[in-house]
Amino acid sequence: MKVLKKMMRERMEEPGRQCEDFFDVLIEELGREKPVLTEGIALDLMFVLLFASFETTSLALTLGVRLLAENPTVLDALTVSS
């Protein structure tokens, strides 16, 4: 997680950086006025995606349920928009 956090900080310090990968998309979202994600959630998501190819889908689903449970406003927003 320390490496991911360092990478995020380095990329956030380059405001003119062009979007190249999913990490950049997350950083762009964090820079918005009202971001959907927090920095912690973005780092957790990147961590899960790194290991998604090694672990089963259940890990990603478990993390998704955990994050939704910890952030009821996101769950409400997803429920309303669907």
Backbone torsions as a table, in degrees:
resi	resn	phi	psi	omega
1	MET	NA	-32.2	179.6
2	LYS	-62.2	-40.0	-179.8
3	VAL	-65.3	-44.4	178.3
4	LEU	-62.2	-42.6	180.0
5	LYS	-63.5	-40.8	178.2
6	LYS	-63.6	-44.7	178.6
7	MET	-60.7	-41.6	-179.5
8	MET	-63.0	-46.1	179.4
9	ARG	-59.7	-44.7	-179.6
10	GLU	-61.7	-43.5	-179.3
11	ARG	-70.6	-33.7	179.5
12	MET	-68.5	-25.4	179.5
13	GLU	-79.2	-3.9	177.7
14	GLU	-111.0	82.3	-174.8
15	PRO	-63.4	-27.5	-179.3
16	GLY	-87.9	4.4	-176.6
17	ARG	-63.0	136.6	179.0
18	GLN	-83.5	144.6	-177.9
19	CYS	-69.5	117.2	-177.8
20	GLU	-114.3	-30.5	-176.4
21	ASP	-146.8	-176.7	-176.9
22	PHE	-64.5	-32.7	177.5
23	PHE	-60.5	-42.0	177.3
24	ASP	-64.7	-35.5	177.3
25	VAL	-63.4	-42.8	177.6
26	LEU	-63.0	-42.4	-179.9
27	ILE	-64.3	-40.0	176.8
28	GLU	-60.8	-43.1	178.5
29	GLU	-62.4	-41.4	179.6
30	LEU	-64.4	-26.2	-179.5
31	GLY	-82.9	-6.3	179.9
32	ARG	-71.4	164.1	-179.5
33	GLU	-62.0	-44.8	178.0
34	LYS	-125.9	79.9	-177.5
35	PRO	-67.3	147.6	177.8
36	VAL	-76.2	-30.8	-176.5
37	LEU	-108.7	154.9	167.8
38	THR	-96.7	168.6	179.0
39	GLU	-62.1	-39.2	179.5
40	GLY	-62.4	-43.4	179.3
41	ILE	-65.5	-41.5	179.0
42	ALA	-61.5	-42.2	179.1
43	LEU	-67.1	-41.5	176.6
44	ASP	-60.2	-42.1	-179.9
45	LEU	-62.8	-44.6	178.9
46	MET	-63.9	-38.9	178.7
47	PHE	-62.1	-44.8	179.7
48	VAL	-64.4	-41.6	-178.9
49	LEU	-65.4	-31.7	177.4
50	LEU	-62.2	-36.1	-175.5
51	PHE	-103.2	3.5	-177.7
52	ALA	-61.8	-33.0	-179.4
53	SER	-75.8	-18.0	-179.3
54	PHE	-96.8	-25.8	-177.3
55	GLU	-108.5	170.9	179.3
56	THR	-79.6	168.5	179.7
57	THR	-63.1	-25.6	-178.0
58	SER	-60.0	-32.1	178.3
59	LEU	-63.1	-47.6	179.8
60	ALA	-64.3	-40.4	178.0
61	LEU	-64.2	-41.1	178.8
62	THR	-62.2	-44.8	178.7
63	LEU	-63.9	-40.8	178.3
64	GLY	-60.2	-44.3	178.1
65	VAL	-64.7	-41.8	179.0
66	ARG	-60.9	-47.1	-178.7
67	LEU	-64.4	-38.8	177.2
68	LEU	-66.7	-38.3	179.0
69	ALA	-66.4	-35.0	-179.9
70	GLU	-79.7	-15.4	-177.0
71	ASN	-129.9	75.7	-175.6
72	PRO	-61.7	-25.3	178.1
73	THR	-66.7	-35.6	176.7
74	VAL	-67.2	-43.7	177.5
75	LEU	-59.5	-43.8	177.3
76	ASP	-60.8	-43.2	179.7
77	ALA	-63.4	-41.4	179.3
78	LEU	-67.4	-37.3	179.8
79	THR	-67.8	-40.7	-179.1
80	VAL	-68.2	-40.5	-174.2
81	SER	-80.9	-10.6	-178.3
82	SER	-96.9	NA	NA
